[in-house]
Amino acid sequence: MKNLFAFLALFVLSVSVFSQEKQQDSTKIETLDEVLVKAVRVDATSPITHSNVTKEDIEKRNLGQDIPVLLNYLPSVVTTTDAGAGVGYTGIRVRGVSSQSTNVTINGIPYNDAESLGTFWVNLGDIASSVESLQLQRGVGTSTNGSGAFGASINVLTDAVSDDAYGEISNSFGSFNTRKHTLKFSTGKINDHIEIAGRLSQIKSDGYIDRASSDIKSYYLQAAYVSEKTLLKAITFSGKEVTYQSWNGLEDLEKLENDRTYNTAGEYTDENGNTQFYDNEVDDYQQDHYQLHWNQKIANNWSTNLALNYTQGRGFFEQYKEDEDFSDYGFEELTVNGETVNTTDLIRRRWLDNDYYVVNANANYKDNKLNVIFGGSYSYYEGDHFGEVIWARYATDSEIRDHYYDGVGKKQDLSGFAKATLRFNDNWSLFGDLQVRNVSYETTGISSDLVPFNVDETYTFFNPKAGVTFELNNKNNFYFSFARANREPNRDDFKGNPDIKPEKLNDFELGWRHNNENFRIYANAYYMLYNDQLVLTGELDDVGSAQRDNSGESYRLGLELDAAIKISDMFSINPNVTLSSNKNKEMVADIDGELQNLGTTNISFSPEVVAGNAFVLKPVKGLQMALLSKFVGEQFMSNTDAEKSKLDSYFVTDFNISYELKMNKIFKSIVFTGLANNIFDKEYISNGYYYTYDDTWTDPNQVTTIEGAGYYPQATANFLLGATLKF
């Protein structure tokens, strides 16, 4: 509780510098680049709860950490990182909802993995350096392409076409041997029409957790043709990551207390009984994206957009495994020195090789009273899952590159939508949004458990949304919206439960926005009512993926406050806070061999209090300093309110400084950036897992449920420093 009181004391005085959204003039002429994401974004007065982040906002903290960490101070956001320091595998939850239920698009193209529904930002190394703007919608939001949003959607727009030529060289370094090197350029508009721009990046880190290293290489390249009414944009970007695994977390409480960076991944015992660590216990994956966008203004009121996408992903994770049963790999028993051998130490690789195709098309009609967008999206995904044993102490006859399991997943997603905003007069406007989505998912072959895995499901979802906005005056507007959403299970959901159901959500949002020159506050109340919500159970599978299951009826009820207070031209205060109640209405669990009705319980990973603040000081031109604080209340990692599954609250503070030195000769400017994370050196845990199993052997006449938990410690005090040369 002391953390909460400490934060509220600051909150009374003082969020994120990222949440300072400016009210936009409704008559502002959109750029052609902005139209690329118009189908998935909303404007400032829309009855959809959202926050906008600009390129300038991101630049102040972009020193190598992933997008989720850069969004940490937005309202209702909780982030975590396996390696502990914001580089490598990172995660984001909004309103307590997992990443599998957060829709992500890049230039309107769905980015969520079609099978797992998750987003793996590690595959988009340094994408933050190529972001023009980003919009985070909380709740169901507006209709979007790809899998539906069940708590949030993140819509990314990459670099806009630059009128002028430029170049940038950025380098940063910091704790845990973290470093980032980025080279960017643009030709500017050649003959007022053609631009070529690109980026080349490398990020490396040893990680806070032992051996949790990251080596991430990426590039971004675009070629654009621009005229008064036409934008043609060809984009390719790619990420190649090799990260040492750190998804096991830490279960040993003594080590958590005294050796919190200990990493069990890769641990094994050699023939002499000594503890060793396999040096290549890594995740090795590459993802290549190719996008083509054509935006055409047909007349003053009409425009169209066509987008094509191809994504190729391929890679594996490698593990040293001890005493594995032959039967788990299709091996036959051996006789060695007269003894039967049916277990072995081995090294395995589990592969994913996938292809993803997308076509998006939409048209927009806009006049002074009516703004209509309609269109559709089609995607096709095919993913090959297979495993190899690349070394074994004992093995039967086999050929190199033999597969011990093979499976294929295929998914088709077809959706159509129409959305409109009708402005009745200066005060009232109505928003409507209808989407029909058809999803088919089929798997064949066997899973990594060497059992048949066959899914053949088709879903048709109807997702209506409606809202109304009342603008009292140019400083105040009020809104109310209702949205219905449906979402299919993912691949792991089917593996855990063949009878898994799609989840359904009714989302009610009521808000007030007040803006004036020196004070801004957004207040939003939400009620998210679920049927068969796919909640995190707290358990992980054998590759660190979070497991989910249907929870029957559940709800999330909350209040979000987000403010910006300008004390003077030099000093501002920006607080936000979310207060919520997140409940399973009737939870049934198998405990000690009996089904027990636990009644109303807390939804896993859903803290009741999430808050942030920022004190921002600009003492001289070009210099900005910010003291950033984040409080996350206690939360359960299970849906049974088990005490062992509780994560304590935490309160951490970062310090961010940036200074731009203007130059007259070789460079236009030099930007110096510094970030001191967790400056009060708090030992905190932002994520973990919880599991149970039944003990039937200690007493054959009694079933006893045994609990276990693991934790992901986050980095203590650490720093990053960087410099960007602009020319």
Secondary structure, DSSP 8 states (H G I E B T S, - for coil): -HHHHHHHHHHHH---GGG------TT----HHHHTTTTT---TTSSS-EEEEEHHHHHTT-SS--HHHHTTTSTTEEEEETTSSSSSSEEEEETTB-GGGEEEEETTEE-S-TTT----GGGGTTGGGGEEEEEEEESS-S--SSS--SSEEEEEEE----SS-EEEEEEEEEGGGEEEEEEEEE---BTTTEEEEEEEEEEEE--SSTT--EEEEEEEEEEEEE-SSEEEEEEEEEEEEEEE--TT-B--HHHHHH-TT---TTEEE-TTS-EEE-TT-EEEEEEEEEEEEEEEE-SSSEEEEEEEEEEEEEEEEEEEEEEEEGGGGT---EEETTEEE-EEEEEEEEEEEEEEEEEEEEEEEE-SSEEEEEEEEEEEEEEEEEEEEEEESS--S--TT-EEEEEEEEEEEEEEEEEEEEE-SSSEEEEEEEEEEEEEEEEEEB-TTSSB--EEEEEEEEEEEEEEEEEEETTEEEEEEEEEEEE---HHHHHH-TT---EEEEEEEEEEEEE-SSEEEEEEEEEEEEES-EEEEEEE-TTS-EEEEE-SEEEEEEEEEEEEEE-SSSEEEEEEEEEEEEEEEEEEEEETTEEEEEEEEE-TT--SEEEEEEEEE--STTEEEEEEEEEE--EESSSS--GGGEE--EEEEEEEEEEEEE-SSS-SEEEEEEEEESTT----EEEEEEEEEEE-SSSTT--EEEEEEEEEE---SEEEEEEEEE-
